[in-house]
Amino acid sequence: MERFGEWVGVDRHGYVAELVMDRPKAMNAVSTAMADSLAQACAELAADRSVRAVVLTSTHERAFCVGADLKERNSFTDADLMRQRPHTRAAYTGVLELPVPTIAAVHGFALGGGFELALACDLIVADGTAVVGLPEVSVGVIPGGGGTQLLPRRVGAARAAELIFTARRVPAAEAAELGLVDQLVADGQDRTEGLALAGRIARNSPVGLRAAKRALRLGHGLDLRAGLDLEDGAWRSVAFSGDRAEGVAAFNERRDPEWPGA
């Protein structure tokens, strides 16, 4: 495993990169140092053209990530908190802006910033032990890692408002019903199933995957005509690529494609 600081690592599984949160003594609470490590790892993955999908995982048995490190923050002055803000924001933005499909593999607690890291991914696979929520208003702040923007995009404005305003924790079965997670799997199988899903994704064209993600992300919220224009631009970016030529040839020759990735 390639290490980024003490608490973040990256494991390679062919074309799939596993971004591992590994701060077990703190249930992966996001300190300044851990935020810096997440941002650094994401920057390296974003620049690596061999990566076709990323899975965000946790080594802790009972938690995906419990959010901000409140023990660290308890000693902060107001100035310290303001100095930390660019570090934490870079971590959440780093995950959100990964150019390839991303999957969060969630078990146990995914609360506050921990759930925001999952929301920053394209898909969330959770096992039956998962408990998710954005409880920030219960400690006098708001979801500041993208939660107020990403959650309503998943479940609608009213549902997001109820979840954020009440600060309630949502167990796995209800989370699946509400669309807070996308796939509910057997206990202990979130990482295995997340990696399997990423492997199926990674069999497809790397050029196509990046363009499709770009169109999906940037088109959200646009009116239909603007969205279709954006989609057309994404189509043009891949229509004359080597991947497109190889995909058509492989289909007609009834063989698996060998993607040039350009």
N, C-alpha and C positions, 0 to 999 in steps of 0.2 A: 504494500500500500504506500502510495506517495503521501507524505504528510505535509500539511499546511499549518504550522504552529503545533500546539500541543493537542488540540481538540478537534481537528478536522482532517479528514483523509479522503483520497480518491482511489478507488479500486477500478481496474479495467476488466471488462468482460467482453472481449471482442470490440464491437463498435459501440457498446454500451458503457457509459461511465457511471459508477456508483459514488455519489457524493455522501460521505459518511460523517454524521455528527457523533462525536465520541468524547463527551464530557460526562461520564457516568456519575461522578460524585455530586453533580449539580443538576441531574436530569436534563442535561443539554441546555441549561439556562444560558441565554446569549449575553455574555460579557463583552466588553470592548474588544478584548483580545480575540475572542471567538468570532465576533463580527468581522474583524479584520481578516481572519483566516478564511471565513466563508467567502468574503469578497474576493480575496486573492485566488482561491480555488475556482470560483466562477469565472474570473477573468481568464485564467488559463484554459478552462474548458471551452469558453466561448471562442477562443482563438485557435482551438484544435480542430482542424477540418476532418479529422478521422472520427470524431465523435458524432454519432447519429441520434443518440438519446441519452438522457441523464435520469437516474433514479436517486432521490434524496431519501436517505435511510438513517436510522438511529441504532446505536449499539446498546442502549439502555433497555432493560427488560420491561420496564413499566412506563416508559415515556418516549414519545417522539421528541418533543421539546416543550418545556413549560414556559417559554417566552423569555422576557427580559430578566436579567440577573438583578433581582430586587435587593439582594444582600449587598452587591456592589453599589447599587444606586443609593442605598441607605446612607452611605458616607459622602455622597456627592453634595457639593454646593450647587447653586443655580448655574454658576459658570461652568462647573464640571459637566453638568447635564447638557448644556448647550455645546460644549466641546465634543461630547460623545455622539451627538445627533448625526453628524455626517458619517461616522463609522457604522452605526447601526443601519442607517438608510442605505449605505453602499452594499451591505449584506443582503437586505431584502430586494433591492433593485438588481443586484447581481444574479439572484435566482430568477427573478421575473424576466430579465432581459436575456437569458440564455437563448441562443438562436435556434436551438433544436428542441424537439418535444421533451417535456419533463414530467416525471411522475413522482409524487410523494407517496412513500410507503409508511403508513401510519399505524402505530399500535399504542395503547396506553394514552397518556395525556398529551394532547396537542392544544395548548391553551395560549391565548394572547399572541405574542410574536411567534410562538411555535405553530399555531394554526395559520398565521399569516404567511409563514414560510411554505406551508402546504398549499395555501390559496395562490401563492405565486407560481405554483406548478400548473401545468395544463390539465393533469388528471390526478386524482387522489384515490389510492387503493388503501382500504382500511380493514383491519381485522375486528373481531367482535369485542376486543378489550378497549377499543378506541373511545376516547372522550374528548370532544372538541368544543371550542368556544372562544369568545372574545370578551373576557371579563374586565377589560381595562377601566371602565367607568367605576368599578367597585373599589379601585385604588386611586381614583382621582385624576385619571388621564383618559385618553381615547386610543383606539387602535391606530397606531402611528406607523405600522409597517405595511400599509396598503389595505388594511382590513375594511375601512369605510368605503373604499372604491371597489375592491375585488369581491367582497361578499355580495353586495347587491347585484353585481354582474352574474353571479351564480344563481341566486335565489330570489331576486327581485327586491325592490326598495322596502316594501312593508315588512317582509320576512326578515331582512337584514336589520331593519330598525328594531324589531322586537328582540332579536337575538343580542344586539349590541346594547340596547337600553336596559334590558333585564340582566345582562352579564351572566346569563345562565349557561351551564355546562350541558352539552347534548351527548347522550350515549350513542353508541355505534348504530344501532338499529334505527333510531329516529334520525340520525344524521344522514343515513342512506335514503330514508323516506323523503327528507327535506331537500336532498340534492347537495348537502354539504360535503359528501364524499361520493365518488362515482362508482366504486366497486367494493362490495363488502365480501370479505373472504374469511375462511376458517381462522380461528385463533392461532397466532404464531406464523401465519402464512403471508403476511403483508409484504415482506421483503421478497420472498420467493415468487409470489404472483406479480409483484411490481417489476421485478427483473425479467420475468417471462413476457409480460406485456411489452416492456421496452425492447426485448429481443425480437418480438413480432414486428414492432414498428421499425426497428433498425434494418430489417430485410429490404426495406423500400429505398427509393432513390434519395440520397442525402441532399441533392439539389432540390428535389420536389418537397421533401420534408421541411426544409428551411423556408422555402417560399410559401408553402401552405401555412406554416405557423405565422409568418409575417403578415399574410393576408387576414388570417383569423384574428390576430391580436390588434392590428391597426384598423381593421374594418369595423370592430365592435363600437357601436354608438354612432356610426356615420349613417346618414340617410341612405336609402337603397341605391340611388344613382351614384353617389360618391363611393359607396362600398363596391359597387360593380366596376367602377373605374379603377379603384385600387386593386381589385381582383384581376382586372385585365393587365395592369402593370406587372403583377406577380406572374401571371401566365406568360407574358412576353419575356420575362427574365429566365424562364425555363424552357420555352418552346424551341429554342435553337441550341440547347445545351447538348453535351455529349450524353448525359443521362437520358434525355428524351429519345435520342437516336438509339441508344442501347436498349432502352425499355421496349421500344417498338420492335426492334430486331429480335430481341429475346422472346417476345410474345409470339411473333410469327414463326420463329425457329423452335418453339416449344422447349425452351431451356431457361434455366435461371439466369437472370441478368448479372453482369459483372460491372457494377457501376463505376464509371470514371470519376464521379463526384465533381464534375465541372460541366 
